[in-house]
Amino acid sequence: MVQAMVDIGEHEDRILSIVKGKFGFKNKSDAVNFVISRFETELLEPELRPEFVQKIQRLEKKGKFTNYKTLSELRREIEDA
């Protein structure tokens, strides 16, 4: 376990107190760890939206390569996917 001394503002301290109380943590260190883990899951590696996954799956079913005669055909394919 790594220990760190951190300077935080009064507002941030209040937020940690709220998180600590809301989730029933024993101390603010647990609240900090919780906030960091939530940040990681929500902002650093967000999940793909289901619509996007379906769009990619439809494109994969059609095949990997498609020839287009005009740029407008390519645009139409992208917009309809």
C-alpha positions in Angstrom: 0.0 0.0 0.0 1.2 3.4 -0.9 0.7 6.3 1.4 0.4 9.9 0.2 -0.1 13.2 1.9 -2.5 15.2 -0.2 -3.6 18.9 0.1 -7.2 19.3 -0.9 -9.5 22.3 -0.6 -12.4 22.7 1.8 -15.0 22.0 -1.0 -13.2 18.8 -2.0 -13.0 17.7 1.7 -16.8 18.2 2.0 -17.4 16.1 -1.1 -15.2 13.3 0.4 -17.2 13.5 3.6 -20.4 13.2 1.7 -19.1 10.2 -0.3 -17.8 8.6 2.9 -21.2 8.9 4.5 -23.3 8.0 1.5 -21.5 4.8 0.8 -20.7 3.9 4.5 -16.9 4.0 4.3 -14.9 3.9 7.5 -12.5 6.7 6.5 -11.8 9.3 3.8 -9.1 7.1 2.4 -11.7 4.6 1.4 -13.8 7.4 -0.1 -10.8 8.6 -2.1 -10.1 5.1 -3.4 -13.8 4.8 -4.4 -13.8 8.1 -6.3 -10.6 7.1 -8.1 -12.0 3.7 -9.1 -15.2 5.4 -10.4 -13.2 7.8 -12.4 -11.2 5.0 -13.9 -14.3 3.0 -15.0 -16.3 6.0 -16.2 -13.8 8.2 -17.9 -10.6 6.3 -18.7 -12.1 3.3 -20.4 -15.7 3.9 -21.2 -17.8 1.0 -22.7 -18.9 1.2 -26.2 -22.5 2.3 -26.8 -24.8 -0.6 -27.9 -25.8 1.3 -31.0 -22.1 1.6 -32.1 -21.6 -2.1 -31.4 -24.6 -3.0 -33.6 -23.4 -0.7 -36.3 -20.0 -2.4 -36.4 -21.5 -5.9 -36.4 -23.7 -4.9 -39.4 -20.6 -3.7 -41.2 -18.7 -6.9 -40.4 -21.5 -9.1 -41.8 -21.4 -7.3 -45.1 -17.7 -8.1 -45.6 -14.4 -6.4 -45.1 -13.9 -4.7 -48.4 -16.3 -2.8 -50.7 -15.6 -1.0 -53.9 -17.2 2.4 -54.4 -17.6 4.1 -57.8 -18.1 7.6 -56.3 -17.5 9.4 -53.1 -21.3 9.9 -52.6 -21.7 6.1 -52.5 -19.2 5.9 -49.7 -20.9 8.7 -47.8 -24.3 7.0 -48.2 -22.9 3.7 -46.9 -21.3 5.4 -43.9 -24.5 7.4 -43.0 -26.8 4.3 -43.4 -24.6 2.0 -41.3 
